[in-house]
Amino acid sequence: MKISLRFVASLTLFSLFSFFEADAQIIFDIPDLEEVWDRADKEGQFLGKYLTGVVLEDEFDFFEMASVEVLSNGLTQWELSLAASDAKGLSVYFNDFHIPVGGKLFLETPEGAFETIFQEGPVDASENNDHGRWVSGDIPGDVVKVVYRQSSSIVGEARLGIMGVGYYFRGVTRGGSSDPCEVDVMCPEGDSWQCERDAAVRLTITQNGGIYFCSGAMVNNTDKDCRQLLLTAFHCADAVSTSEWAYFKVRFNFEYLECGGTISVNSHNRTGVIELSNSDDSSTQGFSGSDFLIVEVEDPIISTWNAFYAGFNATGVTGHSGVGIHHPAGDRKKISNYTSPLISTYVGAPGSHWRVTWVPTETDHGVTEGGSSGSPIFDENHHIVGTLSSGASACSVGGAGGGTGPDQPDYYGKMSYHWNGSNPIVELDKLKYFLDPSGSGQQILYGSYVGEGDQPCANFGACDETDIAGEILESEGWSMSPNPAIEVLMISMPTGAALSDLRIYDAQGRIVRTIRPAVANESFSLDVSSLSPGLHYITVRTIDGTSSTQKLVVE
């Protein structure tokens, strides 16, 4: 690592007697990009992995290298810039991480680097763990500012030991990184799949000095206790070391607000998972089984993130139609559709996978790409029946992942094979022992949002009942008045399409409020007096998951 400092000083956390205006900066040597691209191509072709960055390691104490100043509001601020030229994005790895209650960490782009400053934070004490590890998300550009603030009254000492930066050479753009035929999950193709949309997540996985994108889904279990279980593909994380599970990053709600939009819903991250089980079937020659991995998200998922715990079907019965929901190339959430039965096929082992061929839809012809691996495929009953292992689909011949066109098949490890198939693992490592922990024998389960009581995931707000309400909503629409509104807004749903939940977003696509009436209603009175003046978006949803969004102006 090369260090180029406009200011370097040795500081302890409470050395507050000095005031420095100079900026501190550390410059990292960049990797050999020809070698990195060669690695990415080979791993994509032979291992099905989507390498998006590499870790540039070097350990130092943030507080010893940062500039420090006392702000006019009495807070003390430490600031350090980390740079690596020509990076598409940077993330920061901490191997000694602790923030006292009241302290706040921010990671952001420098002023002037983009039209608006991209910022992650405030990161606070809720991210603390006994293992003391944490990694930021990918910050666009080749410079990231690390800023920490706290008041003199805070009890306890912050520790921010940095072990390096993640250098992204692709997959970090503010306008989307997937190929042009992909279909946003907010397009009409996704209208009946909005609950399942809330189950799908983007994964950022650190292993062997590399950073990889994959996809996955939160999944329900027969105890219906909302245990934070996440299902994906083993080949996505087959080389993760014991310490690297703490850097495993799960991104919720990463999607556009509207079909073909440019404004993203405010996404949320949890860092760190606990490995539970996998198919243990990965090798340099591919995989010899059904290619599954199940982990548990380490820290509590915030209720306002509206995580959905998807249902599943592990009977081995084929799906006749349905969708895949995924994050191609690490991009915002996309959807692909199929309309003919899944075909049982030999990929890792006889009968271990489903073969699917995607169809063109009204928006485009959604396929999968690198980064889609591990994503769920749903049948017509809204159950996960498999997870993506490999495939040849692409927007065009020679497209992302080396695919040969949108009409070529993809292959999903079967839930039934994950459940009780002949993967090279011991009996107690099969998926059924994690998704049916009480041994009920139940192999079909509906999904759920989080409710109350002993079984908070017992079909609370499930989207698997009927699509009649959705058809009515799509054909007849809904209304709200007055618009602009000042204090009270009346929501009117069409007869037969009662409102099951409602979300309010601000102009930047951030969720401001989520409302779930105790009883589904066709008319609803909404207090908007606490909303800030200006543009908002109101999304209504029926019991089957069909949603619709309209603009609201608050005066």
N, C-alpha and C positions, 0 to 999 in steps of 0.2 A: 504493500500500500504506500502511495505517495501522500505526504501530508504537506499542504501548502496553506499556511495560516497568515491571515492578515492580523490576527491577534491570537496569542496562546498564553494562557496563564494557568497556574495551579490554584484551584479553588476547592474548598470544601463546601458542603451544602449550606452552612450558615456563615460563610465569610461574606457578610453583607456590608462591610464597611467600605468596599470599593465600588466605584461606579464607572462602567466602561461603555463607551458608545461604539467602539469598533466591533465589527462583525468577526466571528470566528468561522472558519471553513476548513473542512477536510476533504481532500480530493483523492479518490481511489483510482488506482490503475485499472483500466478497462480490460476485459478479457479479449482473447483472440477470437473475433467474431466469425472468422472463417471456420475455425474449429467448433465453435458453438453451433453454427448452422449445420455443419456436418453431423454433429451429435444429434441435433434435433431431427434431421432427416432420417438418420438411421434408427433412432428410437421410435419415431413415428411409424416407419415402415415395418420394423421387426417386433416392436414391443407394444405398439398401439398407444404410445404415450405422447402427450402434447407438451413439449418443453417450451416454456415461455421466458425463462430467465435463469440466471445462475447466481449463486451466493458468493460475494467477494468478502472473505473473512479477514477481520483484524479486530482485536479486542482493545477497548479503551473505556474509560469512565467519562460519561457525558459531562458531568459537573466539572471535571478537571480540564476539559477542552472547551467548554462553552464560555461565551461572554455573559456577563451578568449586569443587571441594572435594577435599581429600585424605582418602580413606576409611581406616578403621581397619586394613584389610588391606594398606595401602601403595599401593593403586591411586589414581590421580587420575581424577576423574570430572567431565566437562562435561555440562551439561544445559540444554536450551532447549525451550520449548513453543511450538508453532505453532498458531494458532487461526484459524478462519473460521466464523462463526456459521451454524448450521442445516445444515452439511454433513452428508451421510450418511456420508461418509468422506473421508480426506485421504491423499495420498501426498506424498513429498518428493523434489524433483528436485535433483540435484547436477551441476554442470558443471565442478567441479574436485575429483575424488574420488580419494583415495589413502589407504589404511590400511596402516601398517607391520605386519610380522609380529608378532603378539601383541596388537595393538590390536583392540578389539571395539566395534561400533556396534549400538545397539538402537533400535527405534522402537516405541512402545507407547502404549496408551490410559492416561489418568490414572487413578490409584487412585480407585475409587468411580464411575467413569463407567458401568461395566457390572458384572455380578455377578462376573466374572473379568477379569483384565487381559489384553487381546489384545496380543501382542508379536511382532514380527518381529526375528529375530536369534538368536544373534550374527552380524552381518555382518562378515566379516574380509577379510584380504588377498587371498583367492581371487577377490574381485570386482574387483580392480584391472585396469585396461586402459590402453593407451597413450593412448586418447582421453580418459580422465579423466571419463567420464560414467557416472551410475548413477541409478536411480530406485527408490524403495521400492514395495512393494505397497500396496494400499488398506487403510488402518487405519480401522476403524469410528469414527464420531463426528466431532465438529467441533473436537477438540483432539488433537494428536499430540505426544508427548514424544520428543525426539531426545536420546539419551544415548550418550556415547562414554567408554570407559574404557581406560586403559593404565597399565602400570607404568613407573617411572623408568628401568628397565634396558632398555627397548625401544630398538632402534637405528632411527633414521629419524624423520621428522616426518610426522604425519598432515595431510592437506589435506581439508577438507570445505567447499567453496564451494557454497552453495545458490543456485539460480537461481529458485526459486519452489516453489509447492505445487500439487498436483492437487486440485481441488475436485470431489468426486463428488456429484451431485444425485440419483442413483438407482443401483441395481445393487449396493449394498453393504448386505447384511443378514446377520445371523448365522443366520437361519432359512430362507434360500432366497428368491430373487427371481423365479423363473420362475412361469408360470401353473400352476394346480392339476392339469391333466391330464397333465403331464409324468411320465415314468417313469424312476426312478433306474436307473442302469446296474447297480446291485447287486441289482435285482429279478430274478425268474426269467427275464424276457425277455433278460437279459444273461448268463445262465449260460454259454452257449457262445461268448461274445464277450469273455472277460476279457483275452485277449492284445490284441485290438484296442482294448479300453478303455485299456490301458496305452500305446497309441500316441496317443490323442486328447489334445489340450492346449487350455487356454484362453489366449487372446492379449489383452494390453492394449497398445493402439497409440496413440502420441502423434503428432498431425499437425494443422497449421493451428490450433494453440491448443486443440485438443480432445483428449479421451481416449475411446477406443472399445474395446468388447469384440468379439472375434470368436473363432472356433474354428479348429483346424487339426489336423494329424496328422504325427507323425514317420514317415518313409517310407524303405524299403529301396532299394538300387540294385544293379544287376547286378554290380558289383564286390564286393558283399557285405562292404564294409569298415566298416560302421556309421558312415559319415560322417553328421554330425548334420544331416541334411536335413529340412526342415519344409515341408509343402505346405499352402497355404490359398488364399483368393480374393484377386485383385488389388484388387477394389473395397474391400476392408478397409483397404488401405494405399496407395492410389493417390496420396496427397498427402504421404507421408512424405519429409522433407528428408534430405539426406546425414547431418546430425548427429543426426537423430531416430531413425535405426536403432539407435543405442546405447541408446535408452530403450524399445525394443520388448521387452515382457516376456512370457515363456513360462512358463506355470504347469502343472506336472505333478501327477498324482495328486489332483486336486481332485474328490473324490467322497465320498459317505457310506460308512460302513463296512458298513451293512446297508440292505436295501430299506426305504424309508420312515423311515430312521433320523434321528437328530439329531446323531450324532457323526460328524465328518468324518475321513477319512484325513488324516494330516499331509501337506499339499501342499508342493511345492518349486518354486522359481523360478530361472530363468536370465534375466539381463538383457542384452540386446544381441544382434543378429543381423547377418549379412552378407547383403545383397541379392545374389541370383544372377541371377534372370530373372523376367519376368512377361509376361502376354499383351498389355500395353500397349493395352488396348481399352476403357478406362473414359472416360466423358464425362458431361456433365450430363444426357444423355438415356439413361443406362444404359451398357451395354457392347455392343461389336460383335463379340465373339468368345467364347471359352470361360471367360474370367475366372479365370486362375490366377496364383499367386505362389509362387515357391520361394525359400527363404532357408536359411542355415546358422546354427544356434545357435552363438554366438561362443565361449562358454566350455565346458569339459568337463562333460558330464552325469554326475552321480555314479551309480555302479553300483547303489547301494541304492535308487535311484528306480525301478528296474526298467522303464526305457523300452523299449517294443517298437517296432521299425521295421517298419511295416505293409507287406504285399505289395500288388501292384497288377495290374490287367489293362488294358492299353492297346490291345487288339485291336479294340475297338468292339463286341464281342459283348455283348448285353444281359444284365443280371442278372435272374433269375427270382424271387428272394426275397432278403431280407437285412435290413440295418439301417443306420441313420444314428446316429452317436454324436457328441454335441455339448454345448455349454455355453449353453443358452438364457438370455438376459438376464444372461450372465456367471455363472450359477448352477453348482452342482455338476453333474457329468457326468450326462447323460440319454441315453436310447436310444429310437429310433422304429423300428417294424417295417413292412416291406412284404412282400406275398405274391403279387403278380402282376408280370409282366415290366415292366421299365423301358421307357418309350416314347421313341424318338428324336424330338426336337422342335426347332423353330426358336425360339430366344430371342435370343441375340446374333448368330447367323449360322445358315444352314441346317445342321441336323444337329450343332449345337455342344453341345446339352444333353440330359440325360435328364429325363423327367418321371416323378415318383413320387407315389403316393397312399398315405398311411399307413393302417394298419388298427388297430382296437381289439384289445387283448390282455388277458391275465388281470388285469393290474394297472390299466391305464387305456388311454388313446388318445394315445400320445406324438406330438407334432408338432414343429415348429421355431418359433423366435422370433428377434427381433433378438438378435445375439450368437452365433447358430448359424452364421452365414455363414462359409464356408471349411471347414466340417467335412466329414469323409469320409462317403461312402455305400459300403457294402460289399455285394458279391454273395454268393451262397450258398457260394462257395468261399473266403470271407474275404479277397477282394481288393478294394482301393479301385478303384472304377470311375468316380468323379466327386467333385467338391467343390461345396458349396452356394453358389449364386449368388443365388437369389431364390425367392419362393413366396408362396402365399396361405393356407397352413395355419395354424390357430390353435386354441386350446382352445375358443373360442366366437366367435360373430359379433362383430366389432369388438374382438377380443382383441389380444394383443401383436402389434405390427407391422402392425396394421390388417387382419389376416387375416379370412377369411370363414367359418371353421369347420374342424373336423378332417378333413373329407372332401375338402378342396380340395388341389390339387397343389402340390408344390415342384419346383424346377428346379436340377439339378446339372450344372456344366460337365463334359463328358466327359473322362476320362483320355486317350482316343484322340485327341481334338481338341487337348488340351494337348500331347500327344505330337508330333503331326505335322500339325495342322490349319492352317487359313488365318487364324490370328491375325495382326494387323498388325505382325509382328516379323520380324527377319532369321532366316535358317535356323538359325544357331548359338545362337539364344535359345530354340528350341523345347525342350520339357521332356525329350525323348528324349536330348539331349546332357548332361543332368544325372543322369538316372536310368539311362541306359545309356552311361556315359562312355567305355567301351572300344569302343563300336560293335558289340556282339555281335549285335544284332538281336533280342534277347530282349524280348518284350513282356508276358510273364506271369511274375511273381516272387512267391514266398512271403515272408511276414514272418518276423521273427526277433527273439529277445532277443539280448543281446550274449554271445558265447562267446569262445573262445580261438583263436589261430592267425592265419594270413594273411587268412582270411575270417571274421571273428568274427560276421558276420550271415548265415552260410550255413545257414539253417534250424535254428539252435540253439534248441531248445524251441519250434519252430513250432507253431501252433495250427490248422493247415490240413489235417491228415491225415484224421481220421475223427471222428465223434461217437458212436461205439459206447461208448467208455469213459464218456463223459458221461452217456449214457442209463443205464448200469449204476449209476453213482454216484448219480444222481437217484432211481432206483427202490430201491436197496438201502442207500444211506447208508454212513457210515463211523463208526468209533469211536475213542476214545482212553481210555486208563486208565493209572494211577488218576487220578481227578479229584475232589478236589484232588490235586495232585502236589507232590512235594518235590524230587526229584533227577532221576528218569528218567520219561519219558512214552512209552508205546507207542502208535503210530498204526497202525490196521488198516484197510486199504482193501478193498473188495469184489473178488472175483476178476474179472479182466478190466478193472479200472479202476485201473491202477498209478499211484502218486503221482509226478508229474513235478516239482512244486515245492511248497514250503510257506512260508507267511509267518506271523510272530508279530507281533501288534499289542498295544500297551498299552491301558489303559482309555480313553485319549483318542483312540484311533485312529491313533497314530503307529507306523510300521513299526519294530519292534525288531530283527528278524532275518529274513533270507531264506535258505532252504536249497534247493538243487537237487541231489538225489542224482546221482552219476555214472551210475547205472543206475536206471531207473524201478522202484520196488518196491511191493509190496502190503502190506508191513509195514515199519515204520520206527521206530527207537529214537531218541528226542530227549532231549538233556540240557537240563533246565530249571533247573539249580541256580544259574545266573548271573542268572536273571530275578528282578526285584524281587517281593516278596510282593504278592498281590492279584489283581485281575481282569485277564485277558488274553483275546485272541481268536486262534484258530488257523484259518487258511484253507488248505485243501488244494486242489490243482488237478491235473487229469488232462491228458494230452497234447493233447487237443482244446480245452482252455481252459475246460472246465467246472469251476467251483469251488464250494466249500461251506465255511461258517464255523460254528464252535462256540465256546462260551465255555469258558475254562479258568481255574481258580483255582490259584494257586501259593502254597504255604504256606512 
